[in-house]
């Protein structure tokens, strides 16, 4: 069983400045709460999360049975919807909890560097709670409670019919959270979140069919369908060449414009390249998931890729590495795979491409092997092979070697004696898996 949260944004048409007063008022309420709760933090900090909210609301909001200590809130934010007030309280408490946690860590660490500062002025968007500040109307109309004309009033908005159909269809199979207002590229959206549960495959490793994926820069993804005994059932090369050409063309254009008129005139071009790069990541993730579903795979195996730190190579190579959305691809693939009951696993990436899958040792690739491309490599026994395909075999093999070790801890010492190369996981190849199965 896996829980997953997804979101969907619906654009609000013909809404220019109608939200500004509501957002300003909401952020002022959060700032007021931060100032008040900071004064009372000694008492608030010892309470449980639910008790904190109850106690904090009693400090600022008066009722028949409670007289607020800081009654200015009700005067300053008159008639604010109750759930919007509680949302402001939650945001303020979260901000203070984070600040005090960081401050305590700073003190415990010897007060190195500058002390954390409390951000009193927040920039958060309000959440609209059903029946309190959000209502479903007839047809494609929804109502939001906004501060307009000096009072809180219900304002109707007509949303796109297909978007509302999508939202209502998801409500039948998942739990929908309250929508949150957001602004992206000068457009207003209502962001709906859904919490869904999926049943993932729980087969034993000996019964599993996996998809070993090697993500690359030259070839987007090389996939190998494997069984635990090392049988390779299918292979696929995923490459969106035209999309990458479009991105690289845009990057070259950025270089030319930067030389002529400076980097300050390339903002739109960078945004254009980033959007296409993000779309490319979605396409690759979709293609990987679709192939895994078509091959009835139980697990998709990736490398744990970490390209942080200083990047070596030419300027163009560094730029291509910078644009490589490997983490986005894995994240989207995980989201899509879980919907289809497929698990995601990651293995150490060390030496998967450097070592030949047949166990012959370190490979030579690209110019070192006499090739004009890094896609081909030469094994020490003279064999010429696709480097990414060899890496995908090693990725799948390392997954099964790890599962064999986890499921057979008693026999593992005997296996190590017969196959010494499996003692160090970063030296394991596809040949190692075959040797273990033979042993």
Buried (B, 14 or more C-beta within 10 A) or exposed (E): EBEBEEEBBBEBEEBEEBBEBBBEBBBBBBBBBBEBBBEBBEEBEEEEEEEBBEBBBBBBBBEEEEEBEBEEBBEEBEEBBEBBBBBBBBBBBBBBBEBBEBBEEBEEEEEEEEEBEBEBEBEBBBBBBEEBBBBEEEEBEBBBBBBBEEEBEEBEBBBEEEBBEEBEEBEEEBEBBBBBBEEEEEEBBBBBBBEBEBEBBEEEBEEBBBBBBBBBEEBBBBBBBBBBEBEBBBBBBBBBEEBBEBBBEBBEBBEEBBEEEEEEEBEEBEEBBBEBBEBBBBBBBBBBBEBBBEBEBBBBBBBEBEEEEEEEEEEEEEBBBEBBBBEBBBBBBBBBBBBBBBBBBBBBBBBBBBBBBBBBEEBEBBEEBEBEEBBBBBBEEEEEBBBBBBBBBBBBBBBBBBBBBEEBEEEBEEBBEEBEBBEEBEBBBBBBBBBBBEE
